[in-house]
């Protein structure tokens, strides 16, 4: 619009523009003559935009795929833990129930006078006091449900408009909720140390801990305790060393893959497209749009304004969409809903715990 107004006030020349059906200035005639030359830039600009948008879309999809892998592994892991850890207790109770039924049948036959001498092996009833097993299983489930929350806190930008460190800390503590006690929650959230080596939450301190790794280390410890848990001497179905080793190996493999999913999202967060490529693309795009707008106005006049507006909006919109897709872990509506992922995982873990049969 500014260029069109400028052309209106320039002195008219001898050149006649058949499109506008009027005489135009010498500057307008010169710019109209290079319109075809400027239009050839659309090919390299389009290639740069398509490549940038494609890479950003791949980054967004890889981040979503890694988040989906995290959800899948949390479901598989809690199922493996509940089955592998509670199965010996369940088997022992079934065996005890069968022995009791057999004993009652023999006693009934003996009272009726037609019983044979059958020796019943004395089997104690296990699992009447399984508070230790339940406590260990619940602790593992709480830490596993805390893992996606810790990943969310790590991936989200540390700075948010209008939020100070105190408000940010309260929000993170609220999201962890009753899953962890205050001591454990602070150990996960306080990623920084001050000059005295004290754990703090302030961003200007030195970062020494990553919340997801703190949770993963605790999960490794608990998985070892579960795989090598002592059920007591009264248990006839204590797992064999081979079974304990197989369970431990399977849990370690799942936790390793869970750590891999976090590593993929960490790589996406910390590795944007090269800055030189972005600068070159934006410079070329602005230069092309500026020159093409000028030459189009010079050659066609007011008629080109609506078309130029739509074209400029589409080209700049592609760049804006690329910026949104390139960082999939920000706070905006176009980014991944990490909070919903945490809720889904927590609900799945709670469902698995409710369906445990002792």
Secondary structure, 3 states (H helix, E strand, C coil): CHHHHHHHHCCCCCEEECCCCEEECHHHHHHHHCHHHHHCCHHHHHHHHHHHHHHHHHHHHHHHHHHHHHHHHHHHHHHHHHHHHHHHHHHHHHHHHHHHHHHHHHHHHHHHCCCCCCCCCCCCCCCCCCHHHHHHHHHHHHHHHHHHHHHHHHHCCCCCCCCCHHHHHHHHHHHHHHHCCHHHHHHHHCCEECCCCCEECCCCCEECCCHHHHHHHHHHHHHHHHHCCCCCCCCCCCCCHHHHHHHHHHHHHHHHHHHHHHHHHHHHHHCCCCHHHHHHHHHHHHHHHHHHHHHHHHHHHHHHHHHHHHHHHHHHHHHHHHHHHHCCCCCCCCCCCHHHHHHHHHHHHHHHHHCCCC
